[in-house]
Each structure stands twice: as structure tokens, then as C-alpha cells.
Amino acid sequence: MAVRRWSRICGDRGMSTAEYAVGTIAAAAFAGVLFKIVTSAQVKSLLLQIIEKALKVAG
């Protein structure tokens, strides 16, 4: 409700093209960092241990 009221007062209907570009670049950078972290040897080992424990508990 407050957002609608604020957009009517300011006349702002959404993000501009430049804001979309910055948001897209930030999302891509975050995805790249996350990919590097998840594909590291340490994280792979940790995830494998978690999966193995879960499978042992399940049966």
C-alpha cells in the first residue's frame, strides 16, 4: 500500500535501463562468485559428506 502511494507521489514507475544494467551485472558477479565457491574442492568434499550421511540415514 505504501509503495503504491510512494510511486504516485514520485511518479516513478520502475527501474530505468541503467538500473537494470547495474542490477544484471551485480547478479552475474554474485553468480560467478557463488559458482567458484560451490565448485571448490573443499565445498565439494563437504557436500559429498553431507549426501553420504543422508543416504546412510535413509537406509
Buried (B, 14 or more C-beta within 10 A) or exposed (E): EEEEEEEEEEEEEEEEEEEEEEEEEEEEEEEEEEEEEEEEEEEEEEEEEEEEEEEEEEE
